[in-house]
Amino acid sequence: MRLDRLPISVLRIRYVPGGWDLLAFVLVFAFFVYAAQAARGLAGSLAHLEAVPISLAPSALVGYSARTALRMLIAMSASLVFTFTYATLAAKSRRAEVLLVPLLDFLQSVPILGFSITTPFFLQLTPGRVAGAEMAAIFLIFTSQAWNMAFSFYHSLRSIPDELIEVARNFRLSPWMRFWRLEVPFAMPALIWNMMMSMSGGWFFVVASEAISVGNTTVTLPGVGSYIALAIEQKNLGAIGWAIGAMFVVILIFDQLLFRPLIASADWFRLEQEVGLTPSRSWALTMMRRSRVLGLIARAFAALLRAGRKPGAAPQALPERRRSVWDAHWIDYAWYVLLGLLGLVAVVKTTGFVLGEVRPAEIGQVILYGFITLVRVAVLIALASLVWVPIGVAVGMRPRLASIVQPVAQFLAAFPANLLFPIVVSAIVLLKLNPDIWLSPLMILGQWYILFNVIVGASALAPDLRYAAENLGVRGWLWWRRVALPLVFPFYVTGAITASGGSWNASVAAEVVSWGQQKLTAHGIGAYIAEATSHGDFQRTVLAILVLSLFVVTLNRLFWRPLYARAERKFRLS
């Protein structure tokens, strides 16, 4: 019998590429072309790089932007790998936690110029080649991105609900599957936010990472940062304007192709939806979902995740004898003694290294500089809080307005604020202002963190709580004291901690600012670090970094951490 028409169920469907596939192919192809173009000079020699000076022509910004963006992407990828390994080990091993968490607290307090002493090391890895200089620049960008991402992931792993852990155990997930199916998705919303903040930190210090001078070692790589450094040196306002335009374009591309899809997909990983938040949309995420070209990559990644799955019996517990030996208290004591000895050796070696060049009286002067910078940070955080907390609450209470303001705040937070330094310097010189006072506001350009977190906290206000306050006639200062401020306080503390840490690190760039031959210096530990680094004085650089880190770690331990614990304990809605 002959069938003129076959049933649909037995027909082979021929795949016909659609518009989303075409767009995905164009973007992927353009990315590979851009990466190849940006990485073309990696195999070159430093002599050839020095022979080709940085150009301030606007057309040169196309290639410079590509190379800077590639460095940022590589540093972000390295930060993710560091986060998934370092933070996981710290969260799952109580013995490793004793060492890794304080070390991470110390590392995040070290400014980027403090890591610039590693530049000669990277240059020696590939003598005379550009690759070593590129690794040095990427490492410096990495140091401005990795620490807060690792802290975010660590805190998320420590706060996974017990019922989810029990579900993973009942489904007999291997450690590999548990990591990718439970732990990473649970931590993803907070991690996405910290990735955006890390990218912001990378842009802020892009000048220091691409145009850096450590003693007799000078590294100037083609990029937006070196372009800005040359424009500031030559007092070229037109070039500064072109650099600002190029940065807007690059940040917009990152926002549309990376962060906006991540924000829109963050709802997949939330345990519950926050009332009042408007769902985010992204055309790039829609393209990724509907494109079969990108679907092949997604299926390959899913197959990689399934490779770690070992169905069957649940993992066997360790024998009681072996477990009791490993968990013995004497092992803990031995580990703590070992860490104490290592710390004592490090203190002795560092003290000998510093005192070999620095007199004890100068150490007291550096500590005084630390107190001066501390006063600046405290005053600026207080002023920024008075301004942005009421604005953030007002915006967060209006979901439609929040959906407009929130992306703008994210965009401004990612903008490299050191591009504004020439304008500020010109105003200070023209008006003959005091640099110790008027350079200080440059340190609080992380105020956007406070605004953004307060907006998120106010957006989470439940309607029933709002209606209850209205029905009880709670208004004015009573409403702020009993409803608004307790609600946003945990979010505010998170933003204030981030802004405080950013201000300490920004002091290195804000207390010593130059515009052409005009150089303004404010008294503070940031200026001391900048001067010591530029002269290649490693002893004074190490001394200042240790003092600054001591200030930051002490402040975190004695003020911010107890305040954060109180916010979680007393003001969290559950």
Salt bridges, closest charged atoms under 4 A:
ASP4 OD1 - ARG2 NE 3.85
GLU97 OE2 - ARG158 NH1 2.45
ASP105 OD2 - ARG557 NE 3.38
ASP105 OD1 - ARG561 NH2 3.91
GLU134 OE2 - ARG67 NH2 2.68
GLU134 OE1 - ARG71 NE 2.69
GLU166 OE1 - ARG169 NH1 2.77
GLU183 OE2 - LYS92 NZ 2.90
GLU183 OE2 - ARG178 NE 3.30
GLU210 OE2 - ARG71 NH1 2.80
ASP255 OD2 - ARG260 NH2 2.78
ASP267 OD1 - ARG270 NE 3.25
GLU320 OE2 - ARG323 NH1 3.64
ASP332 OD2 - ARG94 NH1 3.04
ASP332 OD1 - ARG95 NE 2.69
GLU362 OE2 - ARG540 NE 2.78
ASP436 OD1 - ARG376 NH2 3.30
ASP436 OD2 - HIS523 ND1 3.11
GLU511 OE2 - ARG376 NH1 3.01
GLU531 OE2 - LYS519 NZ 2.94
GLU531 OE1 - HIS535 ND1 3.99
ASP537 OD2 - ARG540 NH1 2.79
